[in-house]
Amino acid sequence: MNIKYVNTNIIAKDCKSYEKTRLFYKAMGFKPLEVFKNYWDENDPCLFMVNI
């Protein structure tokens, strides 16, 4: 089984570059799995996406 994952910023919903990044990952088949609230910083939650 080949599992790929990516981490991206989730709080920056208004930021066009992060929005484009999330759309790109979704287009590549990645699906949101979990948000880690303290992965980088408590004010900077991380969206963990996987592609199986």
Contacts in CASP RR format, 6 or more apart in sequence:
PFRMAT RR
TARGET T0000
AUTHOR 0000-0000-0000
METHOD contacts of the structure
MODEL  1
MNIKYVNTNIIAKDCKSYEKTRLFYKAMGFKPLEVFKNYWDENDPCLFMV
NI
1 52 0 8 1.000
2 52 0 8 1.000
3 50 0 8 1.000
3 51 0 8 1.000
3 52 0 8 1.000
4 30 0 8 1.000
4 50 0 8 1.000
4 51 0 8 1.000
4 52 0 8 1.000
5 30 0 8 1.000
5 33 0 8 1.000
5 48 0 8 1.000
5 49 0 8 1.000
5 50 0 8 1.000
5 51 0 8 1.000
6 25 0 8 1.000
6 30 0 8 1.000
6 48 0 8 1.000
6 49 0 8 1.000
7 39 0 8 1.000
7 46 0 8 1.000
7 47 0 8 1.000
7 48 0 8 1.000
7 49 0 8 1.000
8 18 0 8 1.000
8 21 0 8 1.000
8 22 0 8 1.000
8 25 0 8 1.000
8 46 0 8 1.000
8 47 0 8 1.000
8 49 0 8 1.000
9 15 0 8 1.000
9 18 0 8 1.000
9 44 0 8 1.000
9 45 0 8 1.000
9 46 0 8 1.000
9 47 0 8 1.000
10 35 0 8 1.000
10 45 0 8 1.000
10 46 0 8 1.000
10 47 0 8 1.000
11 43 0 8 1.000
11 44 0 8 1.000
11 45 0 8 1.000
12 18 0 8 1.000
12 19 0 8 1.000
13 19 0 8 1.000
22 47 0 8 1.000
22 49 0 8 1.000
25 49 0 8 1.000
26 49 0 8 1.000
28 51 0 8 1.000
29 51 0 8 1.000
30 49 0 8 1.000
30 50 0 8 1.000
30 51 0 8 1.000
31 49 0 8 1.000
31 50 0 8 1.000
31 51 0 8 1.000
32 47 0 8 1.000
32 48 0 8 1.000
32 49 0 8 1.000
33 48 0 8 1.000
33 49 0 8 1.000
33 50 0 8 1.000
34 47 0 8 1.000
34 48 0 8 1.000
35 45 0 8 1.000
35 46 0 8 1.000
35 47 0 8 1.000
35 48 0 8 1.000
36 45 0 8 1.000
36 46 0 8 1.000
36 48 0 8 1.000
37 45 0 8 1.000
38 45 0 8 1.000
39 45 0 8 1.000
39 46 0 8 1.000
39 48 0 8 1.000
40 46 0 8 1.000
END
